[in-house]
Amino acid sequence: MKIQGQLVDIQARQIRTAEVDIQEGLIKTITDLPDNPKLPFLLPGFIDAHVHVESSMLVPSEFARLAVVHGTVATISDPHEIANVCGIEGVNYMIDNGNQVPFKFYFGAPSCVPATPFETAGAEIDAAGIEELMSRDEILYLAEMMNWPGTVNQDPAVMEKIKISKKYGKPIDGHAPGLTGELARKYIEAGPSTDHECFTYEEALGKIKLGMKIAIREGSAAKNFEALIDLIDDYPEMIMFCSDDKHPDNLAVSHINELAARAIAKGKNVFDVLKAACLNPIEHYSLNVGQLRAGDQADFILVEDLKDFRVLETYIDGILVAQAGKTLIYPVSNSIINNFHCLPKAPDDFSLQANSTKVRVIEALDGQLITPEVEGEIILKDGKAYSNPEKDILKITVVNRYQNANPSIAFIKNFGLTSGAIASSVGHDSHNIIAVGVDENSICRAVNLIIHAKGGVSAVNAQEEKILPLPVGGIMSASDGYEVAHAYTTIDTMAKEMGSKLNSPFMTLSFMALLVIPDLKLSDKGLFDGKKFEFVDLEIE
């Protein structure tokens, strides 16, 4: 097979018309041709440098079907979410499922399962589990080391996992939001070599100067592109692009191609942009992905222009996997694994005794994972605490889904609901059920929909109930990815019609139990201060 186009040679920083000869999945030769500006552009495929495939709510084989349409040929995939639910069995599920389709999933060994001791997870991966995983060729790296206090303070359990990774010569991914100065230096010296959690230019620049690579993240909830993209001007070799968490409706529309287009729109150099989007992950993780050179695997894309990056065709190992906006990867049969054992709840389970109207409130910020602690005024009646919708202070709950236990309850603002409730069993990192609502009855209905389905996202109001079932681990669907995207769009629209002004209310909801991101979060065990790493009281004295 021979394909002609305007070949973008990123390393040589030149564009020339050429013919690529593909045989047995490899690029045999590249032959220069006379200039022909009418031909499409040939460039290496895009790579997502850090993603939790589970957050797409799709199993890997379905994720791949959507991603290739946007020119993505590979992902650096952290199976941390399914591991927190099902342990190593979950990691194996992701690898086996991904192997069924022509797409290059590169999985890491989840370093923090459970993420913290302050929540209930469904499994644990200790140092022996990390040794088992890291000894396997399918595992390329130690996934994000979220326990930065344990890293900088040389916690023995943390350092043993890092030591194992170094023994196998595999990279260590970082996760250190807001870490700067001496703490950042200690963290990087311990081993982590990337970070996707920077939310200011100054923070990221400091880490780059300490030798750390920065993955600029633009996902469905966390969006750091605008703050960080100028780093590419002076440090193109230190930048990668990632989505981290991408919901199915967003994945159906775009992927890493969108970040490339936005960077060009800001006047960034096209070769620098494509180095970040296509090559830097290959070099950092030693990926078996082609760079559009003779002898490489035939992993490349044809795009209409170098402005919008509208993908015409995507090839992986010489196989045409997407063309003209349509996936050419066929669906495969998928098995189901799960870990879901709690029983239905009653509305009274979500009542809360209180003595004061002044409470600590989680402030959800659109496009950010950080959640400042603010003071709020709730409604107090007969010694019980209720939501105050007029001030956009709503009740939030986390329900242990692995065993029967009393729900933890707190308050949150900026969800904007004026009626009903929304709930999800996609609740990073332990994936307990998390819900926000105006009243206890609505919260209970939304939670019970998920319990009966053994996983999903739900929305309820006085008139209707909707649920998108997620039976794989309670966090993914094995159904057609485009159908899941459509169903998610429908339930997302319902949440917004109920008053939410958030760009992605369910994605934002899923991070409200993420204890490793400051400031205030809620786990199934209580209200948690992510800066002090300790539980705090709801009421303010």
N, C-alpha and C positions, 0 to 999 in steps of 0.2 A: 504494500500500500504506500502510495506517495501523496504527500500533501504539500501544497504551495501556500506561501503567505509572506507577510512582512515580519521576519523573525526578529524578536526583541532579545538581543544578547545583553543580559543585565550586567554580567561581569565586565564585558568589554565596553559597556555603555554605548552601544550603537544599534541601529536598526538597519537591516538589509533584507532584500527579497531573496528567498531561498526555497529549496525543495527538500522536504524531510522524507527520507526513505525508511519505512518501518517494516521490520521483519521479526516475527516471533516475539512480539512485545517489546522489542528494543529498537532504538534509533540506529540504523546501520550507517547511514551517511547523511550529511547535510551539504547540499550543493548550492552555491550561490547562483542567482539568476539575474538577468537585467532588471532594473528597478521597475516595479509595477505598483504604484500607490493605490490601485483599485482593489488589491487583494486584502483580505482580513489580516489582522495581526496575530502572530503566533507567539505565545509566551508560556512559561512553566505554569502549572496549575497552582491555584491558591491553597494555602495551608492555614488552618485554624490552630494557633500555637498554644491554646489552652481552652478546653471545653469539657463540660460535663454533658455528655450525650443525653443522659437521663433527663436533663432539664428541658429538652425538646419534647418531653413526654412520649418520645418514640424510641422503640428498640433500635439498636445500631443499623440493622438492615434497612429500616424505613428512613432513618436519619440520612443515610447515604443516598437514597432515592431522591430526596429533596435537595441535598447539598450539591450534588454534581451539576444540577441545572444552573447553579451560580458559579461554576468553575472550580469548586473545591474538590481536590483530589485526595487530601489527607487531613487527619486531625491528630493533635496531641490530646489524648482523651484520658481524663482522670475519672475512673469508675468509683469515685469516693461515695457517691450517693447510693448506688445499689449495694456497695460494700457495707455501708452503715445499716442496711436493712438485712442483707443475707450473707455478709462476710465474703470469704474467698469463693464460695459457690456463686455469689453474684458477679464477681470479677470474671470467673470462668464463663458465666452466661454471656457476658458482654463480648468476650473474645470469640466464643464459638458462634454467636449470632452474627457478629461482624464479618467473620470468615466466609459467610455464605454469599457475599456479594462482592463485585469488583470495586472495592474501595479500600483505601489504606488507613485503617485505624491503628494508631500506636498508643497502647495503654500503659499506664503507670501503676505502681504499687501504692495503694492509698496509705498515707503515712499516719493518719489520725482517725482511727476507727476504734472506739467512738472519738468524736472531735474533742470533747471535754468530759470530765467526770461529773459535770453539772447537769446532765441530761440523760434520758434513757434511750439507748440505741438498741438495734436488733441484733448486733453482732460485735465482735472485737477481733482486730487483727494485731497481734502482738509482734515482738521482734522475731519470733520463730515463724510467724506467718509472713513477715516481710522477707525473711531468708528464703522461704519456699517460693515466693513470687519472684524475687529478684534473680533467682537462679535460672529462671525460665527465659528463653530467647524472646518470647512474645511481650515481655515486660521490659520497657526501654528506660524507665527512669523512676525515681522516688517522687511520687506526686506531692503536691503542695504541702509543705511543712507548716501547718497552721499554728502549731504550738510554739510561737516565737518566744514566750517567756521561758519555756523549757529549753529552747535552743540556746538562748543567750546565757542562761544560768546553768548550762551543761547538765541538764537532768539526765540521769543514767539511761532511762528507758528511751528517751528521745535520741540521745547520742548513739545508742546501740543501733537504732534504725539507720541513722546517717552513716555510721561506720560500715554497716552491711552494704549500703549503696555504694560507698567508696570502694569497698572490696571488689565489687563487680564492675567498677569503672563506669557507672551509670550516673547521669546528671541528677541533681536534686532541685526540684521546683520549690520556689519560695511562696510565702503568703504572709506579708507583714505590713498591713495597712497602717499608714501614719508613722511608721518607724523611721527615725532619722538619727543623725549624729552617731554617738558612740554605740548606742544600741543597734543601729543598722550595721555598723562596722562589725560588731561581735556576731551578729546574726549571719552576715555574709561570709565571714571568716570560718564559721562553723561548717559551711558547705552549700547552702542554697544559692543558686546561680541565676534565677529568674524571679520576677515578681509581676503579677498582673493586678495588684491591689492598690497601686499608687493613685491618689486622687488629686494631687497637686503637682505642678511642674517642678517646684523646688524639691519636693520629696523624691520624685523620680530622678532628677538630675543628680542629687546626692548619692543615690544608689548606683547610678551609672558610673560615677566617678570612683566608686568603690569596686567596680568591675562587674556589676550585676546587669543582666539583660532585662529590658522592660517590655512586657507585652501590653500594648495599648488595647484596652478592653472597651468594647461597645456591644453590650448585650441587650436583652429585653428590659432589664431593670437598671443595672449598673452601666453608666455611660461616662467614660473618661476620655473620649477621643478629643474633645475640644480643649481640655486642659493640658493634654500631653503631646499632641501631634507636632508641635514646633520642635520637639526633641529630635525629630528625624533630620532636621537641617544640618546639625553638627554631629550627630551620632547615628547615622543610618545603619551601621553594622551592629548596633546594640538594641535595635527596635524590632519587635514582631507585632503582629496583629492577632487579636483573639476575640471571641465572643463570650467565653466563660459559661454563660447561661443564655440560651436562645429558645424562646417558646415557639411552638409549631407554626403559629400564624405568621410570626416574623421570619422564620426559616423558609416558609413558602415564598416569601417575597425577595429576600436577599441574604447574603452571608458576608464573607470577607471581601467580595467584590465591591460591596457598598463602601467599606472603609477606604479601599483604593480610590474609588471615584471621589469621595469626599476630600481625601488628601490632595488629589490633583486639583479639585475645585479651589483649594486654599493656596494653590500656586507651588506645591511641593514638586521636587524633581521626580520625574516618572521613574527613573532608574532606582532612586533611593526608595520610592514607594514600593516598587516591585521587589526590591531586595528584601524589604521587611515582610511583604505579603507572600513571597514565593520561596526565597532562598535561605534566609536566616534560620528558620526552624530546621531545615535539612541539615545545616552545618552544626547547629547547636546540639541536636539530638542524634546526629549520625543516621538520618532516615534513609531508607531504601526507596527514595523518590527521585525521579529524573529531573534534571535541571535544563533540559532541552539542549543536550550536547550529544555528539556522536558517541555511541556506546552506552548511553543512559537508557533507563527504562522510558518507554514512550508515554510519559505522564505530562500532558500539555493541554492547552486550550486555544481556541480561536475566538477572538473578540472583534467586534465591529470597529471599535476605536480605542484609543488610550485615554479617553476622557470619562465616558460612562461605563466602560468595561461590560457592555452587553455581550453576554456569552453566546456564541453561535454553536460551538461544539466543545465537548469535553472528552478527553481520551485518558484512560488509565491502563497501563501496560498494553497500549496499542488497541484497546477495546473502546469503541465509541459508546459512551455511557449516557450522554445527553446531547440533544440536538434541537435547535430552534425552540428553546424554552420547555422542552418535554424530557422527562427522564426516560431512559432506555433500560434502566435496571428493573428487572421483574421482581414483584413481591415474592417472598419465600415463606414457608411455614415456620411458625414461631411457637415455642413451648412457653409455659407460664411458670414462674417461680414467685413466691410471696412469703410474707411473714406478718400476719395481721390477726390479732387475737382478742381485741377488746370487745365488750358488749355494748349494745345501744344505751344511750344516756337519757335522762329525764330533764325537763327544764329546770327543776330545782337544783340539779347538779351544777348549774352555772350561776347560782345566786352567790352573793358575796357579802359577808358581814363587814361593816366599817363604822368608824367613829367620827370621821372627818370628811368634809367635802373636798379638802385639798389633798391631792395625790400626785405621785410621780406618773408622768405620762410619756409613752414612747412617741417620738415625733418621726413619722415616716416621711422621707424626702424623696420626691419623684426623681428617678434617675441615679439614686445613690443607695449604697448599702448601709452607710453610717446612719445612726438613729439617735439624735440628741435627746437627752433627758430634759423635759420641760415640766413645769408645774401646771396642773389643770384642775378645774372644778367639776366634780361629778354631782349627780343628783343623789341625795341621801334620804331614804324614806323608811321609817320603822327599823332603823339600824342596818338597812341593806343598801348596797351601792348599785347604782344604775347608770347606764349610758346617759350622756348629755348631748343629744344630736344637734341641738341648736348651737352649741359651741364646738361641734365636730369632735367630740370626745366620746369614743365608742368603746364598748367592752371587747377585749381580745382574750382568747383562751387557747391553751395548748393541751390536747388530750393524748395521753399515753396510748398508743395503738398496739403495743406489744403485750400489755397486760391490763387488767382492770385497776384503775386508780382514780382518785379524785382529780378533776381538771384543775390546772393552774389558771388564774384569772388576773388580768390587769387592764389597763386602759391605753388607748392609742388615738392619735389624731392624724388628720389629713387623708383618711380613707373616704370621708365625705358621704357615706351612706346615709340616706334619710329614711330608709325602710329596709326591713329584711336583714339578711346576713349572707356572707360568702365564706366558704371553707375549702380546705385543701389538705391532702395527705402528702403533698410535695412541700415539705417544711425542713429546709436545711438546718442542721446537717443530719439530724437523726430521723427526720421524716415522720414525726408524730403528726397528728391532726392539728391544724391551726385554723382558727376562725375569728372573724370580726363581724360584729352585728349590733343592731340597734336595741334588740331586746332578747331576753333569755330563750323565749319560745322559738324565735327565728334561728338563733345560734344552735339550739338543740336539733331542730329540723335539718339544718345544713350539715351538722356533724353526723347525724344518723344516716343521712343519704350516703355518706362516704363509708361509714362502718358497714352498712348493708352491702355495698359494692366491693368492700375490701380494698378501697383506694379510689381516688379521683379528685376532681374539683367540682364544687357545687355552688349554686346560688338559689336562694329562696326569697320570696316576698309573699304578700297576702294572696296574690293571684296565682302564682305558679312556682314550680320547682324544676330545676335543671341540674343534671349531673353529667360530666364526662368521665366515664369509668376508666381507671388506670390499674388494671389487674396485675401487671408485671411489677412485682415489688411494691405495689401501691403507688408507683411513680411513673410508670410507662404504659403505653398501649402497644399491642402488637398488630393493631388494625392499620389499614392504608393510611400513610402519613398525610395525604391531602384531605382525607375524610376527617382525620383527627384535627387538622388545622382548621377546617370549616366548623367543626363542633366547638372547638375552643373559641373561635371568633364569636360564635353565637352566645356562649356563656359569658365571655368577656364583655360583649355588648350589653347583656342583661345587667351585669354589675355596674356598668357606667350609667345605664338608665335608672338604676337605683340611687344614683347620686355621686358615684366615685368620679373624681377628676383626675385620678392617676392615669398615666399613660398605659401602664400594665398592672392593674390591681392585683391579679393573681400572682404574678411574678414578684411584686413587692411584698405581698402577703407571705410568700414562701421564705423570705429572708428575715422575718420578724422573730424567728427563733434561732438565728445564726449568732451564737454567743461569742464567737471569735472576732466579730466586727463590733466596735464600740458605737454608741455608748450604752444604751439601755435596750435590753432584749428580754424575751420571755421564753423559758423552757418549760417542760412538763413538771419541773420541780420548783419553779418559782421565778420571780422577777430578778434579773441578773444585770450587774454593772460590768460591762465589757472592758472598762479601763482598770478597775480595781480587781477584776476577776473574782467577784464574790456576789452572793445574793444580797438584795436590799429589800427594805420594807416598802410596801405600796404607799402607805400613808406618810405624809410629811408632818413632822411634829411642829 
